[in-house]
Amino acid sequence: MVSHTTRIAVIGGGVGGLTAAIALTRIADVQVTLFEQAAELGDVGAGVTVAPNGQRVLEKLDALEPVKRAGAIPDGPGLYMDALGNVVTDAAWEDTAKQYQNVGMYRPDLVDVLAREVAPESVRLGHRLTSVRALDESVRVEFDNGFHDEFDGVIGADGIHSRVRDSLMDVPRPVYSGSIAYRGVIDAALLPKDWPMISQVWMGEGKHFMCYPLQQRRLFNYVGFVPSTRPLKESWSAPGEVSELAAEFGGEKWDLSLRRFIDLIDHTFWWGLYDHEPLSNWSRGRITLLGDSAHTMLPHAGQGVNQAMEDAITLAFFLREADGAHEIAEAFKRYTAIRMQRTAILQNSSRRSGSQFDAQNEFADIKKRDADLHAGRDFRRSVLFDFDAVAAAERALKRYRRI
Ligand SMILES: Cc1cc2nc3c(=O)[nH]c(=O)nc-3n(C[C@H](O)[C@H](O)[C@H](O)COP(=O)(O)OP(=O)(O)OC[C@H]3O[C@@H](n4cnc5c(N)ncnc54)[C@H](O)[C@@H]3O)c2cc1C
């Protein structure tokens, strides 16, 4: 068995890296060191959704309750509307058993809550990975501050520009979606008293706008997706122009209540929307990937954090099964094999959802788009929300034991 003397380095202290650190410690009982380039964890970002499939992972890790306390559970299903605010369909927001509802989380809060579950002495801030290299029976990591060390295994949870991924394969080219997002939060106290405490999406031609509550409803998250040929980087913190956002959704073609919401916005960030094609492998020897580094996806399925959580717990179960450090490479290989297909489907379906919301491509026919959106609600519930990553890992492990 791997044990608490088995040393694993997690590179990246985002949602994926932190969940991995918790899962590897609590389930695989290995010694984790988490390296993060920033001087502080999670000070940037707007809203993310922790969906039922992500919550099942957190519950298994005894970390769900603090997340729910820091987040906001909407009053009911979200709404997809046309640009004028006419309802097209309601959205899936809970699993079939009605046990878990989507929780809107301010990303800095989510990172903070998860970081509290990780032993502080295992976190190294201000460590930017510069090199990762496989040795005969270990992996050497080097950082820009001169620090270096060797570990039994290394997990790259270092996001879309992953340095760890670069050490494993040719760098996949980011694919630009053709859209940028204006995103941020507003103080919910500014909203009219009867503002619905649910997720709402207004869909116009080529663009859409989404909002939902965060932080026990004290904040409201918003994202406006608009087409752009501007060569924006996939930055999380580039300030944008509120007036440009307002102009994108201004005029009689857009719902008055949406325009009033946008009037309340006093700052915004913009973000070029990129993903990459599904990778053909995530692991080599004792090095593997997790979260955005393994499967960057567009945000339209709301699954970025949830897939990273599913990866993290799956990896922990496979690592726990390894019979000593010499089996880490096999554990990583098996983890990759069972995660790759699901995340590739979601990378593609996130693109597809973007086209639906923007009435593009095959969804330019609005009737077909609306019917598809309605049917997609059941897909989200059964395929996304009902998915139990632990049960899937246990099933896969059983199959492997028979080999
Ligand atoms: C700053 C930031 C803000 C975000 N805001 C939003 C948002 O508002 N809405 C949304 O839907 N999604 C947002 N995301 C993305 C979302 O959090 C991810 O899609 C999802 O959580 C999967 O996370 P991840 O842990 O795989 O990657 P990420 O969340 O990207 O985390 C990667 C971590 O690795 C660190 N890192 C990168 N390179 C190195 C290196 N060489 N050495 C050490 N550490 C490194 C990064 O600083 C980061 O903390 C944001 C991501 C980041 C990094």
The ligand as a Gaussian input file, in Angstrom:
#p B3LYP/6-31G(d) Opt

LIG

0 1
 C       -7.528000      33.319000     -10.668000
 C       -8.635000      32.477000     -11.219000
 C       -9.942000      32.982000     -11.268000
 C      -10.966000      32.210000     -11.783000
 N      -12.224000      32.734000     -11.821000
 C      -13.244000      32.000000     -12.331000
 C      -14.551000      32.536000     -12.399000
 O      -14.799000      33.657000     -12.002000
 N      -15.541000      31.762000     -12.935000
 C      -15.285000      30.493000     -13.403000
 O      -16.194000      29.815000     -13.870000
 N      -14.055000      29.954000     -13.338000
 C      -13.026000      30.685000     -12.826000
 N      -11.770000      30.152000     -12.772000
 C      -11.572000      28.796000     -13.308000
 C      -12.041000      27.720000     -12.400000
 O      -11.638000      27.979000     -11.078000
 C      -11.444000      26.424000     -12.934000
 O      -11.971000      26.167000     -14.220000
 C      -11.783000      25.217000     -12.107000
 O      -11.835000      25.535000     -10.752000
 C      -10.729000      24.115000     -12.283000
 O       -9.663000      24.509000     -11.508000
 P       -8.174000      24.024000     -11.529000
 O       -7.803000      23.899000     -10.086000
 O       -7.971000      22.875000     -12.419000
 O       -7.399000      25.239000     -12.193000
 P       -7.293000      26.753000     -11.732000
 O       -8.484000      27.191000     -10.995000
 O       -6.873000      27.503000     -12.940000
 O       -6.060000      26.731000     -10.684000
 C       -4.729000      26.539000     -11.093000
 C       -3.828000      27.007000      -9.974000
 O       -2.476000      26.685000     -10.317000
 C       -1.649000      27.790000     -10.062000
 N       -0.481000      27.702000     -10.952000
 C       -0.462000      27.869000     -12.284000
 N        0.779000      27.683000     -12.773000
 C        1.566000      27.393000     -11.704000
 C        2.958000      27.087000     -11.565000
 N        3.789000      27.065000     -12.620000
 N        3.438000      26.816000     -10.320000
 C        2.602000      26.826000      -9.227000
 N        1.277000      27.126000      -9.313000
 C        0.755000      27.387000     -10.539000
 C       -2.551000      28.989000     -10.342000
 O       -2.075000      30.166000      -9.709000
 C       -3.879000      28.510000      -9.776000
 O       -4.011000      28.794000      -8.402000
 C      -10.708000      30.896000     -12.273000
 C       -9.398000      30.384000     -12.226000
 C       -8.367000      31.158000     -11.700000
 C       -6.953000      30.610000     -11.642000

